[in-house]
Amino acid sequence: MTPSLFSQLQQQYQHLDGVDVVLGRGDLPELHIVNRFCRAEISLLGGQVLSFQRAGDEHPLLFISDDAFFQLGKGIKGGAPVCWPWFGDDPEGRGAHGFARSAMWEVAAITTDDCGVIQVDMTLPQSVFEDHPEWPFASTLKTSIRLGKWLSISLETTNSSDHDMPLTQALHTYFCVADATRVKVLGLESSSYLDKVVDFARVDASGAPILVGGEVDRIYDNNVGNITLVDSLWQRSISITSQGSGSAIVWNPWVSKAKAMADFGDDEYQRMICIETANAADDKRVLAPGQTHVMSVEYRISSSIITTP
């Protein structure tokens, strides 16, 4: 983003209470939002939420690495990255997780409703598609982020081409936790999964909550419903309610993978877990010409702790 475009963005939204347009880490534009419900940070790089914390809460909802890259062309490790238009390693060799997470987005609108909830709408510019000819489909991508007592994020994809368009995607959300080995993930007990740790082997449903005691990298792609992250040390539960998604990814890199990543601290695996809302694996979507698909998720924090055996 040029200095003139950044100044225009500042001028356009300087009248909105609780909205600041700033140059953040890496001198990249960020939106800093404060209202009576929460405070949040959104990066135009990747069109992603970087942080969200409810008013009065001691701990943030989202984790972001102290070593994260803030550079155009690289993804930001933390917050809620947008993996699009493919998730994971692309079989055609086009790189991992698509190009939306490493490109600069445009702000389409910032609005406030009668209750004081702030909504940020952003779009992936068409110039980004021109820079990525490896993606042969004319398409549009929009995200809407609602910042109130809860955090809600939606991704809206439209196939503008004349051909069927394959789509896999994810909101690669990093949750901040007190101790990854002490949390439980509920809601996926009845789902089988693909285990990337053992070469994508299909594993039968466990019937038990997910616990972290080593590397976890799983794609749950059937019978996926509402998911709850229970963090008993911080005395909170986070409910994850999605629409337009039939799959979910649970990830913690553990010791060796954490040390291998230049943009992730060696010990940071202890303070995070990713639970990703997705269309992945058998939940892959194919959009007909002109068709629109919306995937959305809402995160609600509660002080009620769900107990399990």
Protein Blocks (a to p, Z undefined) as FASTA:
>chain_A
ZZklmmmmmmmmmmpghiacdddehiiacdddddfkbccdddfehpiafbdcdehiabdf
bdcdfkbccdehiaceehjadddfbecjdfklnaghijmlmcccddfbdcddfkopacdd
ddddfklmmmmmmlmcdcdddddddddfbccdddddddfbfbdcdddddddddcddfblk
lcccehilmpccddfknooiacddehiacddfbdcddddfehiacdddddfknopacddd
dehiabdcdddebjmlmmmpmkbcfklmmmgccdddddehjlpccddehiacdddddddd
dfbdcddZZ
